[in-house]
Amino acid sequence: MATRHDTAAPPVKEGGAAPGRPPADAAEEAARKKRARLSRRWQRDMRWSPYAFVSPFFLLFLAFGLFPLLYTGWASLHQVELTAPTDMSWVGLRNYTRIFDDDFFWNAAKNTLTIGVISTVPQLLMAMGIAHILNYKLRGSTFYRVVMLAPYATSIAAASLVFVLLFGRDYGMINWVLNTIGIDNVDWQNDKWPSQIAVSTIIIWRWTGYNALIYLAAMQAIPQDLYESAALDGASRWRQFLHVTLPSLRPTILFTVVVSTIGASQVFGEPLLFDANKGASGGSQHQFQTLGLYLYEQGWVNQHLGRASAIAWTMFLILIVIGVVNYVISRRLRASS
């Protein structure tokens, strides 16, 4: 007679793992490996994600900034026409020597300088005065600040066309006002100095409020203790402005001067739209043709891309010189303060 042997399952100890399940140390090992993978992923994310965030800027800069700069530098050493931009013949520095021997280039450079001075100096002086007024507590100061910024947000084309109507020779409002005080009509678009003053007026109108807000922000950062000490010493508001405000604004004034100078060297839209002939000649006698207009005329009207590239690089080198001068002056100001 066969004897039946019952096989009982082994008892499970309290706190132990059931049959068919991984032991506790295996589960902990898997959790540890998972945490290590997450940690490595987090470290890679922290290391590389900032580069991914800023990469669109560098890609756009390479496509629309660096590549055109290098291409124009290479094209400036060749004879190349707009109708066949891939057909280049090496000419070396001949494009540079030709533009320096061109009287129209020097005329455009002189016009750029005079328009820059006529527009920049009154612009910054008016911006300083407006900022000084807005720095005091006024009713509706926020409204005035928005009004100051409105010309900057206005389209250059719209503003220039309005000023063309204002400076009209026969029916312009400016000549109408001058006639009321006994001054004959001024041909603002064909005479040299009146046309440059008119173009400068457009620039002044558009950028004065922008610079005023920059000055205002810098003025509000000046500690009030300096004004209180000056007032206790008996200084008037004018003397406070001379001895407290202006010395504190020296870095800001230098910044606005440099930025305005760079902007003046690149003036293009205002003289282009102010021209009665709607061309790039800057008037019938090139009386207000700037370097920007001269570049446009050579490249897109006369279709000489090589010469236009040489003009562009010449303007670029001028801006580098302005930047170096700004650096030297700013270092001296920091050393003297």
C-alpha positions in Angstrom: 0.0 0.0 0.0 1.5 3.3 -1.1 2.1 5.8 1.4 1.0 9.4 0.5 3.6 12.1 1.4 2.1 15.6 1.6 4.5 18.4 0.6 3.7 21.6 2.5 4.9 25.0 1.3 7.8 26.4 3.2 6.7 28.9 5.8 7.2 32.5 4.9 9.1 34.5 7.5 7.6 37.7 8.7 8.9 40.5 6.6 10.4 38.2 3.9 9.6 38.1 0.2 6.9 35.8 -1.1 7.9 33.1 -3.7 8.1 34.4 -7.3 8.8 38.0 -6.2 12.2 39.8 -6.3 13.9 40.2 -3.0 13.9 43.6 -1.3 17.6 44.2 -2.2 16.8 43.7 -5.9 13.9 46.2 -5.8 16.2 48.7 -4.0 18.9 48.2 -6.6 16.4 48.8 -9.4 15.2 52.0 -7.7 18.8 53.2 -7.2 19.6 52.6 -10.9 16.4 54.5 -11.9 17.4 57.4 -9.7 20.9 57.4 -11.2 19.5 57.5 -14.7 17.2 60.4 -13.8 20.1 62.2 -12.1 22.3 61.9 -15.2 19.4 63.0 -17.4 18.8 66.0 -15.1 22.5 66.9 -15.2 22.5 66.7 -19.0 19.4 68.9 -19.1 20.9 71.5 -16.8 24.1 71.5 -18.8 22.8 71.6 -22.4 19.3 73.2 -22.2 20.6 76.8 -21.9 22.5 76.3 -25.2 19.3 74.9 -26.7 17.3 78.0 -25.5 19.8 80.5 -27.0 20.6 78.5 -30.2 17.8 80.1 -32.3 19.5 83.5 -31.8 22.8 82.2 -32.9 21.3 80.3 -35.9 19.5 83.5 -37.0 22.7 85.5 -36.4 24.8 83.1 -38.5 22.2 83.2 -41.3 21.3 86.9 -41.4 24.3 88.5 -39.6 27.6 86.8 -39.9 27.1 85.3 -43.4 26.1 88.6 -45.0 29.0 90.3 -43.2 31.6 87.8 -44.5 30.0 87.7 -48.0 30.1 91.5 -48.3 33.7 91.5 -47.2 34.5 88.9 -49.9 32.4 90.7 -52.5 34.1 94.0 -51.7 37.3 92.6 -53.1 35.6 91.6 -56.4 33.8 93.2 -59.3 30.3 91.8 -59.1 27.0 93.0 -60.4 23.5 92.7 -59.0 22.4 91.0 -62.3 25.0 88.2 -61.8 25.9 87.9 -58.1 27.8 84.6 -58.6 30.1 86.0 -61.3 33.0 87.6 -59.5 36.3 88.8 -60.8 39.1 89.6 -58.3 40.0 93.3 -58.1 41.6 93.5 -54.7 41.3 96.9 -53.0 40.2 98.7 -56.2 36.6 99.1 -55.0 37.9 100.9 -51.9 40.2 103.2 -53.8 37.4 104.0 -56.3 35.0 105.1 -53.6 37.7 107.2 -51.8 38.3 108.9 -55.1 34.6 109.5 -55.7 33.4 113.0 -54.9 29.9 111.7 -54.3 31.2 109.5 -51.5 32.8 112.4 -49.7 29.7 114.5 -50.3 27.6 111.7 -48.7 30.1 111.4 -45.8 29.9 115.2 -45.2 26.1 115.2 -45.4 26.0 112.3 -42.9 28.2 114.3 -40.5 26.3 117.5 -40.7 22.9 115.8 -40.5 24.2 113.8 -37.5 25.3 116.9 -35.7 22.2 118.9 -36.5 20.0 116.0 -35.3 21.9 114.6 -32.4 22.9 117.7 -30.4 19.4 119.3 -30.2 17.9 115.9 -29.7 19.9 115.0 -26.6 19.6 118.5 -25.1 15.8 118.4 -25.5 15.7 114.8 -24.1 17.7 115.9 -21.1 15.3 118.8 -20.4 12.2 116.8 -20.9 13.5 114.0 -18.6 14.4 116.6 -15.9 10.9 118.0 -16.0 9.3 114.5 -15.9 11.6 113.6 -13.0 9.6 115.8 -10.7 6.1 114.7 -9.5 3.6 115.7 -12.1 0.0 114.9 -12.6 -0.4 112.3 -15.4 3.3 111.6 -15.6 2.6 108.1 -17.0 0.6 109.7 -19.8 3.4 112.0 -20.7 5.9 109.1 -20.7 3.7 107.2 -23.1 3.4 110.4 -25.3 7.2 110.7 -25.3 7.5 107.1 -26.6 4.8 107.4 -29.2 7.0 108.9 -32.0 9.5 106.1 -31.6 6.7 103.5 -32.2 5.5 105.4 -35.3 6.4 104.1 -38.7 9.3 105.9 -40.4 7.4 106.0 -43.6 4.3 107.5 -42.1 6.3 110.1 -40.1 8.4 111.1 -43.2 5.4 111.5 -45.4 3.7 113.8 -42.8 6.9 115.9 -42.6 7.0 116.1 -46.4 3.6 117.8 -46.3 4.7 120.0 -43.4 7.8 121.2 -45.3 6.1 121.7 -48.6 7.3 124.7 -50.5 4.0 126.1 -51.7 1.4 124.7 -49.3 3.4 123.5 -46.3 2.5 124.5 -42.8 6.1 125.5 -41.9 6.2 128.0 -44.8 2.8 129.3 -43.8 4.0 130.0 -40.3 7.2 131.7 -41.7 5.0 133.8 -44.0 3.1 135.2 -41.1 6.3 136.7 -39.7 7.5 138.0 -43.0 9.8 135.3 -44.3 9.4 134.1 -47.9 8.8 130.5 -48.8 11.8 128.2 -48.2 12.4 125.3 -50.7 13.0 122.7 -48.0 13.5 119.8 -50.5 15.9 121.4 -53.0 18.1 123.8 -51.0 21.0 122.2 -49.2 20.8 123.5 -45.6 17.0 123.7 -45.4 16.8 120.1 -46.7 19.3 118.9 -44.1 17.5 120.7 -41.4 14.2 119.2 -42.5 15.6 115.7 -42.5 17.2 116.3 -39.1 13.8 117.5 -37.8 12.3 114.1 -38.6 15.1 112.3 -36.7 14.8 114.7 -33.7 11.0 114.2 -33.6 11.4 110.4 -33.6 14.2 109.9 -31.1 13.9 112.6 -28.6 11.3 110.9 -26.5 13.2 107.6 -26.6 16.4 109.3 -25.2 14.3 111.2 -22.7 13.0 108.0 -21.1 16.6 106.7 -20.9 17.6 109.8 -19.1 14.6 109.7 -16.9 15.3 106.1 -15.8 18.9 107.1 -15.0 17.7 110.2 -13.0 15.3 108.1 -10.9 18.3 105.9 -9.9 20.2 108.8 -8.4 19.9 108.7 -4.6 17.6 111.3 -3.2 20.1 111.9 -0.3 22.3 113.8 -2.7 19.5 116.2 -3.6 18.5 116.7 0.0 22.1 117.4 1.0 22.4 119.9 -1.9 19.1 121.6 -0.8 20.4 121.9 2.8 23.5 123.6 1.5 21.2 126.2 -0.3 21.7 124.9 -3.8 18.9 125.8 -6.2 17.3 123.3 -8.6 19.5 124.6 -11.4 22.7 124.1 -9.3 21.4 120.7 -8.2 21.0 119.8 -11.9 24.5 121.0 -12.7 26.4 119.5 -9.7 24.3 116.4 -8.9 22.3 115.3 -11.9 24.8 115.8 -14.7 27.8 114.2 -12.9 25.6 111.2 -12.1 24.4 110.9 -15.7 27.9 110.8 -17.3 27.8 107.1 -18.3 24.2 107.4 -19.6 25.0 110.6 -21.5 28.0 108.8 -23.1 25.8 105.8 -24.0 23.2 108.0 -25.7 25.8 110.0 -27.6 27.4 106.8 -28.9 24.1 105.2 -29.8 22.9 108.4 -31.5 26.1 108.7 -33.4 25.8 105.2 -34.7 22.2 105.8 -35.6 23.2 109.0 -37.4 25.8 107.2 -39.5 23.1 104.8 -40.7 20.4 107.3 -41.5 18.5 105.9 -44.5 14.7 106.0 -44.3 14.2 109.6 -43.6 16.2 111.1 -46.5 15.0 108.4 -48.9 11.3 109.3 -48.3 11.9 113.0 -48.0 13.3 113.2 -51.6 10.8 114.7 -54.0 12.1 112.5 -56.8 11.6 109.4 -54.6 15.1 108.1 -55.4 18.3 107.4 -53.7 20.2 110.5 -54.9 19.3 112.5 -51.8 17.9 115.4 -53.7 18.4 116.8 -57.2 22.0 117.8 -56.3 22.7 115.1 -53.7 22.3 117.8 -51.1 21.1 115.4 -48.4 22.4 112.1 -49.6 23.8 110.1 -46.7 26.2 107.2 -46.7 23.2 104.8 -46.4 21.6 106.3 -49.5 24.9 106.3 -51.3 25.3 102.6 -50.6 21.8 101.9 -51.7 22.3 103.8 -54.9 25.5 102.0 -55.8 24.2 98.5 -55.0 20.5 98.6 -56.1 20.3 101.5 -58.5 23.6 101.2 -60.3 23.8 97.5 -59.5 27.5 97.5 -58.5 27.4 95.0 -55.6 31.2 95.0 -55.2 31.4 98.8 -54.7 28.4 98.8 -52.4 30.0 96.1 -50.3 33.1 98.2 -50.0 31.0 101.1 -48.8 29.3 98.8 -46.3 32.6 97.7 -44.9 33.9 101.3 -44.7 30.8 102.2 -42.7 31.4 99.1 -40.5 35.0 100.2 -39.8 33.8 103.7 -38.9 31.4 102.2 -36.3 34.3 100.2 -34.9 36.3 103.4 -34.5 33.3 104.9 -32.7 33.2 101.9 -30.4 36.9 102.1 -29.6 36.6 105.8 -28.8 33.6 105.0 -26.6 35.6 102.4 -24.7 38.6 104.7 -24.1 36.4 107.6 -22.9 34.3 105.3 -20.6 37.5 103.9 -19.1 38.8 107.4 -18.4 35.5 108.4 -16.9 35.5 105.3 -14.6 39.1 106.1 -13.6 38.4 109.7 -12.8 35.3 108.9 -10.7 
